[in-house]
Amino acid sequence: MLCRKCGKRLKEGENFCNVCGYYNNPDIEGFEIEEPQNNDLFDEEKEEDDDYLDEDYEEEREEDDVQLNLINNTNIDIRNNDQGKKLGNFQEERFREAFIGEDYKWVIRRPINIYALLLSWIYFIYRKMYIIGTLGLILTGIIIRLFPNDLIYYIPAVMIISGLTFNWIYRLYIHIRISIIKKKNYGTDDFNIEEICKEKGGVNIIVTLVIFALFLIIMIFTYYSFHLNFENRKFWQENSENKANCESMTKYSNRLLSEKNINGELDEAVCQVRVTNTTKSYDVYFKLKDNNEYKYIYFKDNKTSVEIVGANANLKELQNKNRNNTISREEKELLTQINKIKSDYEDIVDEAEKEDVLIKKRKNKSEKLNYIIIKDDILR
């Protein structure tokens, strides 16, 4: 029997060629040439004739050469016929099975890959398709960073597409990889190529975990560095500017108290920022204590000046007149105005406290607009 690949004569019962290493499976039908039987070679009567032995040996060598040439000349025919195709397909199937590993039948026969459906890009990396998996994670990072509201559509779409297309993409990837392996290892026997496929294929859980961990770290770092920090910087910058302006307006308003000879001891003040599309203005409310009674004064920012409302009014006196129906029309309007200032003052205090609570809980990303200014900050 001769080797189907290189034509080397094999010993009886020998299936592996000791020249090219090819496995000649006796169960597979293929091109096979039996060794020529030369009974004269084993004829005991002619063993003593050295000349005859030499001549018989030369004839055997010539016959082997003829058979080897016949194999070489008919190699193309073997590859082109059905048996040659079956043999080639069988070899390719062995390479694919070695490359895929234990999930061979799952990948080859199933139209949907449940693992790719659940893990999407991570499963690509797990199956050593590092480029596709990494690019997919980068795309996911971009979506998370720039279009977070679209994640509800992006994630299900990626899962479905991965599950439906993974096996097809993986089979194409395997075909390319095996072709490269065979090209790089030209002349190597099929057994060694199969071992190389096992080494290059399969899965890699360590690299998968490392890449996924790096992805998570980068996403967290990116989120805090570019999103939260940006929002915090913007918020605290606006907050600092507003607070500084509120304090300066409050100190200026406090100087007006002494200039206008307005009686009362300073207790505290509040400041509210009024925001328009192009400008900001600051309204300051003072709480003064005068003869054990509190009175409220409103300093309205009119851009070029500050209007003082409720400076000389005695709230308790006006309330008594109103109860006794002895209040004049002007005094009643003043009482209504002072009650409005007091109500606004209390509303600003409530809003400022709510904003402070939200800031501590890091839920407030908007601009802070209400401030409580204590006496020490005003007199400092």
DAKA-V599540 format. One line per field, one symbol per residue. burial: # if it has 16 or more other ideal C-beta (glycine too) atoms within 10 Angstrom, else .. A space follows every 10 residues. Layout:
# DAKA-V599540
burial = ???
This chain:
# DAKA-V599540
burial = #####.##.# ......#..# .#.#...... #......... .......... .....#.... ...#..##.. #......#.. ...#..#... ....###### ..#...#... ..#.###.## #########. .###.##..# ..##...... ...#...#.. .##..##.## ..##..##.. ##......## ..##.##... ###....#.. ##..#..... .......... ....#..##. .##.###.## #.##.##... .#.#...### ###....... .#######.. ....#####. #....#.### #.###..#.. #.....#... ...##..#.. ##.##..##. ##..#..... ...#..#### ###...##..
